[in-house]
Amino acid sequence: MENNEKSITCHFCFSEFELDLAVSPDFSGQVTEIYDCVVCCNPNKIVYEVFGGDVLTLQVSDGNE
Ligand SMILES: [Zn+2]
């Protein structure tokens, strides 16, 4: 497993916080995970695309949907 550290901006309170995305080096595909904001505790839905263990794109949206 490799750790990809990414900064995201909370969908709710716009605070920036860091995520440690554990991605297998041989993994390619799309991952959806819910992370609670460290500041306001609201659920952020994180959708990211991985190719060869590298995180290429990352989107944040409302995890309550
Ligand atoms: Zn927040």
N, CA, C, O and the ligand as a Tripos MOL2 file, in Angstrom:
@<TRIPOS>MOLECULE
protein
  261   259    66     0     0
PROTEIN
NO_CHARGES

@<TRIPOS>ATOM
      1 N           0.8320   -1.2000    0.0000 N.3       1 MET1
      2 CA          0.0000    0.0000    0.0000 C.3       1 MET1
      3 C           0.8720    1.2570    0.0000 C.2       1 MET1
      4 O           1.8810    1.3380    0.7010 O.2       1 MET1
      5 N           0.4630    2.2090   -0.7850 N.am      2 GLU2
      6 CA          1.1170    3.5140   -0.7740 C.3       2 GLU2
      7 C           0.1620    4.5380   -0.2090 C.2       2 GLU2
      8 O          -1.0490    4.4570   -0.4170 O.2       2 GLU2
      9 N           0.7080    5.4960    0.5040 N.am      3 ASN3
     10 CA         -0.1390    6.5630    1.0120 C.3       3 ASN3
     11 C          -0.0460    7.7770    0.1080 C.2       3 ASN3
     12 O           1.0310    8.3290   -0.1170 O.2       3 ASN3
     13 N          -1.1910    8.1750   -0.4000 N.am      4 ASN4
     14 CA         -1.2890    9.3950   -1.1780 C.3       4 ASN4
     15 C          -1.9160   10.4600   -0.2910 C.2       4 ASN4
     16 O          -3.1070   10.4100    0.0190 O.2       4 ASN4
     17 N          -1.1080   11.4090    0.1060 N.am      5 GLU5
     18 CA         -1.6460   12.4960    0.9190 C.3       5 GLU5
     19 C          -2.2470   13.5550    0.0300 C.2       5 GLU5
     20 O          -1.5870   14.0920   -0.8590 O.2       5 GLU5
     21 N          -3.5210   13.8520    0.2830 N.am      6 LYS6
     22 CA         -4.2150   14.8570   -0.5070 C.3       6 LYS6
     23 C          -4.8890   15.8560    0.4180 C.2       6 LYS6
     24 O          -5.4660   15.4870    1.4420 O.2       6 LYS6
     25 N          -4.8090   17.1090    0.0470 N.am      7 SER7
     26 CA         -5.5790   18.1320    0.7450 C.3       7 SER7
     27 C          -6.9200   18.2890    0.0540 C.2       7 SER7
     28 O          -6.9850   18.4230   -1.1680 O.2       7 SER7
     29 N          -7.9790   18.2730    0.8290 N.am      8 ILE8
     30 CA         -9.2830   18.5480    0.2550 C.3       8 ILE8
     31 C          -9.9320   19.7010    1.0060 C.2       8 ILE8
     32 O          -9.5610   20.0310    2.1320 O.2       8 ILE8
     33 N         -10.9050   20.2950    0.3490 N.am      9 THR9
     34 CA        -11.6790   21.3600    0.9740 C.3       9 THR9
     35 C         -13.0530   20.8180    1.3120 C.2       9 THR9
     36 O         -13.7580   20.2890    0.4520 O.2       9 THR9
     37 N         -13.4240   20.9550    2.5740 N.am     10 CYS10
     38 CA        -14.6990   20.4310    3.0380 C.3      10 CYS10
     39 C         -15.8560   21.0210    2.2320 C.2      10 CYS10
     40 O         -15.9000   22.2230    1.9670 O.2      10 CYS10
     41 N         -16.7890   20.1510    1.8500 N.am     11 HIS11
     42 CA        -17.9570   20.5750    1.0760 C.3      11 HIS11
     43 C         -18.8790   21.4780    1.8990 C.2      11 HIS11
     44 O         -19.6500   22.2570    1.3410 O.2      11 HIS11
     45 N         -18.7960   21.3700    3.2090 N.am     12 PHE12
     46 CA        -19.7500   22.0480    4.0910 C.3      12 PHE12
     47 C         -19.1870   23.3410    4.6920 C.2      12 PHE12
     48 O         -19.8380   24.3850    4.6360 O.2      12 PHE12
     49 N         -17.9880   23.2750    5.2630 N.am     13 CYS13
     50 CA        -17.4570   24.4370    5.9870 C.3      13 CYS13
     51 C         -16.2470   25.0510    5.2880 C.2      13 CYS13
     52 O         -15.7130   26.0620    5.7440 O.2      13 CYS13
     53 N         -15.8110   24.4380    4.1770 N.am     14 PHE14
     54 CA        -14.7080   24.9640    3.3500 C.3      14 PHE14
     55 C         -13.3650   24.9800    4.0750 C.2      14 PHE14
     56 O         -12.4470   25.6920    3.6670 O.2      14 PHE14
     57 N         -13.2500   24.2080    5.1340 N.am     15 SER15
     58 CA        -11.9450   24.0290    5.7600 C.3      15 SER15
     59 C         -11.1210   23.0560    4.9300 C.2      15 SER15
     60 O         -11.6550   22.1320    4.3160 O.2      15 SER15
     61 N          -9.8220   23.2780    4.9220 N.am     16 GLU16
     62 CA         -8.9460   22.3320    4.2550 C.3      16 GLU16
     63 C          -8.4280   21.3170    5.2530 C.2      16 GLU16
     64 O          -8.0060   21.6640    6.3560 O.2      16 GLU16
     65 N          -8.4660   20.0690    4.8510 N.am     17 PHE17
     66 CA         -7.8230   19.0640    5.6920 C.3      17 PHE17
     67 C          -7.2170   17.9780    4.8210 C.2      17 PHE17
     68 O          -7.5200   17.8600    3.6340 O.2      17 PHE17
     69 N          -6.3340   17.1700    5.4580 N.am     18 GLU18
     70 CA         -5.5580   16.2000    4.7260 C.3      18 GLU18
     71 C          -6.1860   14.8180    4.8030 C.2      18 GLU18
     72 O          -6.7120   14.4060    5.8360 O.2      18 GLU18
     73 N          -6.1170   14.1270    3.6950 N.am     19 LEU19
     74 CA         -6.5400   12.7330    3.6560 C.3      19 LEU19
     75 C          -5.3420   11.8590    3.3590 C.2      19 LEU19
     76 O          -4.4740   12.2250    2.5670 O.2      19 LEU19
     77 N          -5.2980   10.7130    3.9930 N.am     20 ASP20
     78 CA         -4.3370    9.6880    3.6190 C.3      20 ASP20
     79 C          -5.0840    8.6030    2.8630 C.2      20 ASP20
     80 O          -5.8040    7.8000    3.4550 O.2      20 ASP20
     81 N          -4.9080    8.5900    1.5640 N.am     21 LEU21
     82 CA         -5.5900    7.5900    0.7490 C.3      21 LEU21
     83 C          -4.6620    6.3960    0.5820 C.2      21 LEU21
     84 O          -3.5890    6.5050   -0.0110 O.2      21 LEU21
     85 N          -5.0870    5.2600    1.1090 N.am     22 ALA22
     86 CA         -4.2880    4.0440    0.9880 C.3      22 ALA22
     87 C          -4.6360    3.3530   -0.3200 C.2      22 ALA22
     88 O          -5.7300    2.8110   -0.4740 O.2      22 ALA22
     89 N          -3.7040    3.3750   -1.2550 N.am     23 VAL23
     90 CA         -3.9520    2.8410   -2.5830 C.3      23 VAL23
     91 C          -2.9170    1.7660   -2.8920 C.2      23 VAL23
     92 O          -1.7140    1.9770   -2.7370 O.2      23 VAL23
     93 N          -3.3930    0.6450   -3.3190 N.am     24 SER24
     94 CA         -2.5080   -0.4300   -3.7150 C.3      24 SER24
     95 C          -1.7640   -0.0460   -5.0010 C.2      24 SER24
     96 O          -2.3830    0.4920   -5.9200 O.2      24 SER24
     97 N          -0.4420   -0.3090   -5.0910 N.am     25 PRO25
     98 CA          0.3510    0.1510   -6.2480 C.3      25 PRO25
     99 C          -0.1210   -0.4010   -7.5830 C.2      25 PRO25
    100 O           0.1270    0.2130   -8.6200 O.2      25 PRO25
    101 N          -0.7920   -1.5370   -7.5840 N.am     26 ASP26
    102 CA         -1.2290   -2.1110   -8.8600 C.3      26 ASP26
    103 C          -2.7190   -1.8710   -9.1180 C.2      26 ASP26
    104 O          -3.3050   -2.4830  -10.0100 O.2      26 ASP26
    105 N          -3.3210   -0.9830   -8.3400 N.am     27 PHE27
    106 CA         -4.7460   -0.7360   -8.4950 C.3      27 PHE27
    107 C          -5.0170    0.3800   -9.4990 C.2      27 PHE27
    108 O          -4.3610    1.4220   -9.4840 O.2      27 PHE27
    109 N          -6.0000    0.1440  -10.3750 N.am     28 SER28
    110 CA         -6.5030    1.1940  -11.2470 C.3      28 SER28
    111 C          -8.0120    1.1420  -11.2170 C.2      28 SER28
    112 O          -8.6070    0.0690  -11.3260 O.2      28 SER28
    113 N          -8.6310    2.2960  -11.0700 N.am     29 GLY29
    114 CA        -10.0840    2.3210  -11.0590 C.3      29 GLY29
    115 C         -10.5960    3.5010  -10.2730 C.2      29 GLY29
    116 O          -9.8420    4.4050   -9.9120 O.2      29 GLY29
    117 N         -11.9050    3.4810  -10.0110 N.am     30 GLN30
    118 CA        -12.5280    4.5830   -9.2900 C.3      30 GLN30
    119 C         -12.9450    4.1290   -7.9030 C.2      30 GLN30
    120 O         -13.4700    3.0290   -7.7290 O.2      30 GLN30
    121 N         -12.7070    4.9840   -6.9200 N.am     31 VAL31
    122 CA        -13.0130    4.6670   -5.5320 C.3      31 VAL31
    123 C         -13.9410    5.7390   -4.9780 C.2      31 VAL31
    124 O         -13.7390    6.9280   -5.2240 O.2      31 VAL31
    125 N         -14.9520    5.3210   -4.2330 N.am     32 THR32
    126 CA        -15.8250    6.2570   -3.5330 C.3      32 THR32
    127 C         -15.7380    5.9640   -2.0430 C.2      32 THR32
    128 O         -15.9560    4.8330   -1.6090 O.2      32 THR32
    129 N         -15.4180    6.9870   -1.2680 N.am     33 GLU33
    130 CA        -15.3330    6.8150    0.1780 C.3      33 GLU33
    131 C         -15.9530    8.0220    0.8660 C.2      33 GLU33
    132 O         -16.0160    9.1150    0.3030 O.2      33 GLU33
    133 N         -16.4050    7.8050    2.0810 N.am     34 ILE34
    134 CA        -16.9390    8.8950    2.8880 C.3      34 ILE34
    135 C         -15.9220    9.2360    3.9820 C.2      34 ILE34
    136 O         -15.4850    8.3700    4.7400 O.2      34 ILE34
    137 N         -15.5600   10.5150    4.0420 N.am     35 TYR35
    138 CA        -14.6920   10.9890    5.1160 C.3      35 TYR35
    139 C         -15.4080   12.0970    5.8770 C.2      35 TYR35
    140 O         -15.9190   13.0450    5.2820 O.2      35 TYR35
    141 N         -15.4360   11.9670    7.1810 N.am     36 ASP36
    142 CA        -16.0000   13.0440    7.9880 C.3      36 ASP36
    143 C         -14.9820   14.1680    8.1210 C.2      36 ASP36
    144 O         -13.8010   13.9360    8.3760 O.2      36 ASP36
    145 N         -15.4670   15.3880    7.9420 N.am     37 CYS37
    146 CA        -14.6050   16.5600    8.0920 C.3      37 CYS37
    147 C         -14.0710   16.6150    9.5250 C.2      37 CYS37
    148 O         -14.8030   16.3670   10.4830 O.2      37 CYS37
    149 N         -12.7850   16.9440    9.6550 N.am     38 VAL38
    150 CA        -12.1800   17.0120   10.9870 C.3      38 VAL38
    151 C         -12.6500   18.2490   11.7460 C.2      38 VAL38
    152 O         -12.5080   18.3130   12.9670 O.2      38 VAL38
    153 N         -13.2050   19.2280   11.0440 N.am     39 VAL39
    154 CA        -13.6290   20.4710   11.6770 C.3      39 VAL39
    155 C         -15.1130   20.4350   12.0300 C.2      39 VAL39
    156 O         -15.4820   20.6510   13.1850 O.2      39 VAL39
    157 N         -15.9790   20.1580   11.0280 N.am     40 CYS40
    158 CA        -17.4270   20.2420   11.2700 C.3      40 CYS40
    159 C         -18.0860   18.8630   11.3560 C.2      40 CYS40
    160 O         -19.2760   18.7690   11.6580 O.2      40 CYS40
    161 N         -17.3300   17.7960   11.0950 N.am     41 CYS41
    162 CA        -17.8030   16.4080   11.2260 C.3      41 CYS41
    163 C         -18.8840   16.0220   10.2210 C.2      41 CYS41
    164 O         -19.4930   14.9620   10.3630 O.2      41 CYS41
    165 N         -19.1340   16.8370    9.2300 N.am     42 ASN42
    166 CA        -20.0830   16.4410    8.1890 C.3      42 ASN42
    167 C         -19.4220   15.4590    7.2280 C.2      42 ASN42
    168 O         -18.2110   15.5020    7.0140 O.2      42 ASN42
    169 N         -20.2380   14.5670    6.6460 N.am     43 PRO43
    170 CA        -19.6650   13.5550    5.7500 C.3      43 PRO43
    171 C         -19.3910   14.1110    4.3480 C.2      43 PRO43
    172 O         -20.2940   14.5830    3.6570 O.2      43 PRO43
    173 N         -18.1390   14.0410    3.9600 N.am     44 ASN44
    174 CA        -17.7400   14.4090    2.6060 C.3      44 ASN44
    175 C         -17.5950   13.1460    1.7800 C.2      44 ASN44
    176 O         -16.8980   12.2070    2.1640 O.2      44 ASN44
    177 N         -18.2680   13.1430    0.6360 N.am     45 LYS45
    178 CA        -18.1190   12.0090   -0.2820 C.3      45 LYS45
    179 C         -16.9370   12.3010   -1.2010 C.2      45 LYS45
    180 O         -16.9270   13.2910   -1.9330 O.2      45 LYS45
    181 N         -15.9500   11.4240   -1.1470 N.am     46 ILE46
    182 CA        -14.7400   11.5890   -1.9390 C.3      46 ILE46
    183 C         -14.7550   10.5540   -3.0550 C.2      46 ILE46
    184 O         -14.8270    9.3520   -2.8010 O.2      46 ILE46
    185 N         -14.6880   11.0290   -4.2810 N.am     47 VAL47
    186 CA        -14.5950   10.1250   -5.4310 C.3      47 VAL47
    187 C         -13.2600   10.3940   -6.1030 C.2      47 VAL47
    188 O         -12.9820   11.5170   -6.5220 O.2      47 VAL47
    189 N         -12.4300    9.3550   -6.2060 N.am     48 TYR48
    190 CA        -11.1350    9.5690   -6.8490 C.3      48 TYR48
    191 C         -10.8060    8.4400   -7.8090 C.2      48 TYR48
    192 O         -11.2080    7.2890   -7.6380 O.2      48 TYR48
    193 N         -10.0530    8.8320   -8.8310 N.am     49 GLU49
    194 CA         -9.6280    7.8800   -9.8450 C.3      49 GLU49
    195 C          -8.1630    7.5600   -9.6440 C.2      49 GLU49
    196 O          -7.3360    8.4420   -9.4130 O.2      49 GLU49
    197 N          -7.8680    6.2930   -9.7370 N.am     50 VAL50
    198 CA         -6.5100    5.8090   -9.5030 C.3      50 VAL50
    199 C          -6.0210    5.0920  -10.7560 C.2      50 VAL50
    200 O          -6.7440    4.3010  -11.3620 O.2      50 VAL50
    201 N          -4.7880    5.3800  -11.1270 N.am     51 PHE51
    202 CA         -4.1600    4.6120  -12.1990 C.3      51 PHE51
    203 C          -2.7680    4.1980  -11.7520 C.2      51 PHE51
    204 O          -1.9090    5.0400  -11.4880 O.2      51 PHE51
    205 N          -2.5550    2.8870  -11.6690 N.am     52 GLY52
    206 CA         -1.2520    2.3690  -11.2600 C.3      52 GLY52
    207 C          -0.8210    2.8260   -9.8790 C.2      52 GLY52
    208 O           0.3690    3.0050   -9.6200 O.2      52 GLY52
    209 N          -1.7850    3.0120   -8.9980 N.am     53 GLY53
    210 CA         -1.4710    3.4010   -7.6260 C.3      53 GLY53
    211 C          -1.3890    4.8970   -7.4030 C.2      53 GLY53
    212 O          -1.2550    5.3460   -6.2640 O.2      53 GLY53
    213 N          -1.4680    5.6850   -8.4840 N.am     54 ASP54
    214 CA         -1.4350    7.1460   -8.3330 C.3      54 ASP54
    215 C          -2.8430    7.7160   -8.4030 C.2      54 ASP54
    216 O          -3.6490    7.3130   -9.2420 O.2      54 ASP54
    217 N          -3.1270    8.6500   -7.5200 N.am     55 VAL55
    218 CA         -4.4310    9.3070   -7.5330 C.3      55 VAL55
    219 C          -4.3990   10.4150   -8.5810 C.2      55 VAL55
    220 O          -3.6260   11.3680   -8.4740 O.2      55 VAL55
    221 N          -5.2580   10.2740   -9.6050 N.am     56 LEU56
    222 CA         -5.2510   11.2350  -10.7130 C.3      56 LEU56
    223 C          -6.2340   12.3670  -10.4840 C.2      56 LEU56
    224 O          -5.8800   13.5380  -10.6200 O.2      56 LEU56
    225 N          -7.4690   12.0260  -10.1380 N.am     57 THR57
    226 CA         -8.4740   13.0580   -9.9220 C.3      57 THR57
    227 C          -9.1600   12.8000   -8.5980 C.2      57 THR57
    228 O          -9.2130   11.6660   -8.1230 O.2      57 THR57
    229 N          -9.6810   13.8530   -8.0060 N.am     58 LEU58
    230 CA        -10.3520   13.7290   -6.7220 C.3      58 LEU58
    231 C         -11.4690   14.7710   -6.6580 C.2      58 LEU58
    232 O         -11.2410   15.9630   -6.8610 O.2      58 LEU58
    233 N         -12.6720   14.2940   -6.3740 N.am     59 GLN59
    234 CA        -13.8200   15.1950   -6.2720 C.3      59 GLN59
    235 C         -14.4700   15.0600   -4.9030 C.2      59 GLN59
    236 O         -14.5480   13.9670   -4.3430 O.2      59 GLN59
    237 N         -14.9270   16.1650   -4.3850 N.am     60 VAL60
    238 CA        -15.5800   16.1880   -3.0860 C.3      60 VAL60
    239 C         -17.0310   16.6200   -3.2820 C.2      60 VAL60
    240 O         -17.3090   17.6030   -3.9700 O.2      60 VAL60
    241 N         -17.9530   15.8720   -2.6690 N.am     61 SER61
    242 CA        -19.3500   16.2750   -2.7360 C.3      61 SER61
    243 C         -20.0500   15.9050   -1.4220 C.2      61 SER61
    244 O         -19.4210   15.4370   -0.4720 O.2      61 SER61
    245 N         -21.3480   16.1240   -1.3970 N.am     62 ASP62
    246 CA        -22.1560   15.9340   -0.1930 C.3      62 ASP62
    247 C         -22.3500   14.4530    0.1070 C.2      62 ASP62
    248 O         -22.9430   13.7350   -0.6990 O.2      62 ASP62
    249 N         -21.8590   13.9810    1.2570 N.am     63 GLY63
    250 CA        -21.9750   12.5850    1.6150 C.3      63 GLY63
    251 C         -23.3310   12.1910    2.1910 C.2      63 GLY63
    252 O         -23.5600   11.0180    2.4880 O.2      63 GLY63
    253 N         -24.2220   13.1490    2.3510 N.am     64 ASN64
    254 CA        -25.5660   12.8490    2.8680 C.3      64 ASN64
    255 C         -26.5230   12.3820    1.7980 C.2      64 ASN64
    256 O         -27.6220   11.9240    2.1090 O.2      64 ASN64
    257 N         -26.1300   12.4890    0.5490 N.am     65 GLU65
    258 CA        -27.0530   12.1840   -0.5480 C.3      65 GLU65
    259 C         -27.4200   10.7150   -0.5720 C.2      65 GLU65
    260 O         -28.1900   10.2860   -1.4320 O.2      65 GLU65
    261 ZN        -16.1960   20.7710    7.4080 Zn       66 ZN66
@<TRIPOS>BOND
     1     1     2 1
     2     2     3 1
     3     3     4 2
     4     3     5 am
     5     5     6 1
     6     6     7 1
     7     7     8 2
     8     7     9 am
     9     9    10 1
    10    10    11 1
    11    11    12 2
    12    11    13 am
    13    13    14 1
    14    14    15 1
    15    15    16 2
    16    15    17 am
    17    17    18 1
    18    18    19 1
    19    19    20 2
    20    19    21 am
    21    21    22 1
    22    22    23 1
    23    23    24 2
    24    23    25 am
    25    25    26 1
    26    26    27 1
    27    27    28 2
    28    27    29 am
    29    29    30 1
    30    30    31 1
    31    31    32 2
    32    31    33 am
    33    33    34 1
    34    34    35 1
    35    35    36 2
    36    35    37 am
    37    37    38 1
    38    38    39 1
    39    39    40 2
    40    39    41 am
    41    41    42 1
    42    42    43 1
    43    43    44 2
    44    43    45 am
    45    45    46 1
    46    46    47 1
    47    47    48 2
    48    47    49 am
    49    49    50 1
    50    50    51 1
    51    51    52 2
    52    51    53 am
    53    53    54 1
    54    54    55 1
    55    55    56 2
    56    55    57 am
    57    57    58 1
    58    58    59 1
    59    59    60 2
    60    59    61 am
    61    61    62 1
    62    62    63 1
    63    63    64 2
    64    63    65 am
    65    65    66 1
    66    66    67 1
    67    67    68 2
    68    67    69 am
    69    69    70 1
    70    70    71 1
    71    71    72 2
    72    71    73 am
    73    73    74 1
    74    74    75 1
    75    75    76 2
    76    75    77 am
    77    77    78 1
    78    78    79 1
    79    79    80 2
    80    79    81 am
    81    81    82 1
    82    82    83 1
    83    83    84 2
    84    83    85 am
    85    85    86 1
    86    86    87 1
    87    87    88 2
    88    87    89 am
    89    89    90 1
    90    90    91 1
    91    91    92 2
    92    91    93 am
    93    93    94 1
    94    94    95 1
    95    95    96 2
    96    95    97 am
    97    97    98 1
    98    98    99 1
    99    99   100 2
   100    99   101 am
   101   101   102 1
   102   102   103 1
   103   103   104 2
   104   103   105 am
   105   105   106 1
   106   106   107 1
   107   107   108 2
   108   107   109 am
   109   109   110 1
   110   110   111 1
   111   111   112 2
   112   111   113 am
   113   113   114 1
   114   114   115 1
   115   115   116 2
   116   115   117 am
   117   117   118 1
   118   118   119 1
   119   119   120 2
   120   119   121 am
   121   121   122 1
   122   122   123 1
   123   123   124 2
   124   123   125 am
   125   125   126 1
   126   126   127 1
   127   127   128 2
   128   127   129 am
   129   129   130 1
   130   130   131 1
   131   131   132 2
   132   131   133 am
   133   133   134 1
   134   134   135 1
   135   135   136 2
   136   135   137 am
   137   137   138 1
   138   138   139 1
   139   139   140 2
   140   139   141 am
   141   141   142 1
   142   142   143 1
   143   143   144 2
   144   143   145 am
   145   145   146 1
   146   146   147 1
   147   147   148 2
   148   147   149 am
   149   149   150 1
   150   150   151 1
   151   151   152 2
   152   151   153 am
   153   153   154 1
   154   154   155 1
   155   155   156 2
   156   155   157 am
   157   157   158 1
   158   158   159 1
   159   159   160 2
   160   159   161 am
   161   161   162 1
   162   162   163 1
   163   163   164 2
   164   163   165 am
   165   165   166 1
   166   166   167 1
   167   167   168 2
   168   167   169 am
   169   169   170 1
   170   170   171 1
   171   171   172 2
   172   171   173 am
   173   173   174 1
   174   174   175 1
   175   175   176 2
   176   175   177 am
   177   177   178 1
   178   178   179 1
   179   179   180 2
   180   179   181 am
   181   181   182 1
   182   182   183 1
   183   183   184 2
   184   183   185 am
   185   185   186 1
   186   186   187 1
   187   187   188 2
   188   187   189 am
   189   189   190 1
   190   190   191 1
   191   191   192 2
   192   191   193 am
   193   193   194 1
   194   194   195 1
   195   195   196 2
   196   195   197 am
   197   197   198 1
   198   198   199 1
   199   199   200 2
   200   199   201 am
   201   201   202 1
   202   202   203 1
   203   203   204 2
   204   203   205 am
   205   205   206 1
   206   206   207 1
   207   207   208 2
   208   207   209 am
   209   209   210 1
   210   210   211 1
   211   211   212 2
   212   211   213 am
   213   213   214 1
   214   214   215 1
   215   215   216 2
   216   215   217 am
   217   217   218 1
   218   218   219 1
   219   219   220 2
   220   219   221 am
   221   221   222 1
   222   222   223 1
   223   223   224 2
   224   223   225 am
   225   225   226 1
   226   226   227 1
   227   227   228 2
   228   227   229 am
   229   229   230 1
   230   230   231 1
   231   231   232 2
   232   231   233 am
   233   233   234 1
   234   234   235 1
   235   235   236 2
   236   235   237 am
   237   237   238 1
   238   238   239 1
   239   239   240 2
   240   239   241 am
   241   241   242 1
   242   242   243 1
   243   243   244 2
   244   243   245 am
   245   245   246 1
   246   246   247 1
   247   247   248 2
   248   247   249 am
   249   249   250 1
   250   250   251 1
   251   251   252 2
   252   251   253 am
   253   253   254 1
   254   254   255 1
   255   255   256 2
   256   255   257 am
   257   257   258 1
   258   258   259 1
   259   259   260 2
@<TRIPOS>SUBSTRUCTURE
     1 MET1         2 RESIDUE 1 A MET
     2 GLU2         6 RESIDUE 1 A GLU
     3 ASN3        10 RESIDUE 1 A ASN
     4 ASN4        14 RESIDUE 1 A ASN
     5 GLU5        18 RESIDUE 1 A GLU
     6 LYS6        22 RESIDUE 1 A LYS
     7 SER7        26 RESIDUE 1 A SER
     8 ILE8        30 RESIDUE 1 A ILE
     9 THR9        34 RESIDUE 1 A THR
    10 CYS10       38 RESIDUE 1 A CYS
    11 HIS11       42 RESIDUE 1 A HIS
    12 PHE12       46 RESIDUE 1 A PHE
    13 CYS13       50 RESIDUE 1 A CYS
    14 PHE14       54 RESIDUE 1 A PHE
    15 SER15       58 RESIDUE 1 A SER
    16 GLU16       62 RESIDUE 1 A GLU
    17 PHE17       66 RESIDUE 1 A PHE
    18 GLU18       70 RESIDUE 1 A GLU
    19 LEU19       74 RESIDUE 1 A LEU
    20 ASP20       78 RESIDUE 1 A ASP
    21 LEU21       82 RESIDUE 1 A LEU
    22 ALA22       86 RESIDUE 1 A ALA
    23 VAL23       90 RESIDUE 1 A VAL
    24 SER24       94 RESIDUE 1 A SER
    25 PRO25       98 RESIDUE 1 A PRO
    26 ASP26      102 RESIDUE 1 A ASP
    27 PHE27      106 RESIDUE 1 A PHE
    28 SER28      110 RESIDUE 1 A SER
    29 GLY29      114 RESIDUE 1 A GLY
    30 GLN30      118 RESIDUE 1 A GLN
    31 VAL31      122 RESIDUE 1 A VAL
    32 THR32      126 RESIDUE 1 A THR
    33 GLU33      130 RESIDUE 1 A GLU
    34 ILE34      134 RESIDUE 1 A ILE
    35 TYR35      138 RESIDUE 1 A TYR
    36 ASP36      142 RESIDUE 1 A ASP
    37 CYS37      146 RESIDUE 1 A CYS
    38 VAL38      150 RESIDUE 1 A VAL
    39 VAL39      154 RESIDUE 1 A VAL
    40 CYS40      158 RESIDUE 1 A CYS
    41 CYS41      162 RESIDUE 1 A CYS
    42 ASN42      166 RESIDUE 1 A ASN
    43 PRO43      170 RESIDUE 1 A PRO
    44 ASN44      174 RESIDUE 1 A ASN
    45 LYS45      178 RESIDUE 1 A LYS
    46 ILE46      182 RESIDUE 1 A ILE
    47 VAL47      186 RESIDUE 1 A VAL
    48 TYR48      190 RESIDUE 1 A TYR
    49 GLU49      194 RESIDUE 1 A GLU
    50 VAL50      198 RESIDUE 1 A VAL
    51 PHE51      202 RESIDUE 1 A PHE
    52 GLY52      206 RESIDUE 1 A GLY
    53 GLY53      210 RESIDUE 1 A GLY
    54 ASP54      214 RESIDUE 1 A ASP
    55 VAL55      218 RESIDUE 1 A VAL
    56 LEU56      222 RESIDUE 1 A LEU
    57 THR57      226 RESIDUE 1 A THR
    58 LEU58      230 RESIDUE 1 A LEU
    59 GLN59      234 RESIDUE 1 A GLN
    60 VAL60      238 RESIDUE 1 A VAL
    61 SER61      242 RESIDUE 1 A SER
    62 ASP62      246 RESIDUE 1 A ASP
    63 GLY63      250 RESIDUE 1 A GLY
    64 ASN64      254 RESIDUE 1 A ASN
    65 GLU65      258 RESIDUE 1 A GLU
    66 ZN66       261 GROUP 0 **** ****
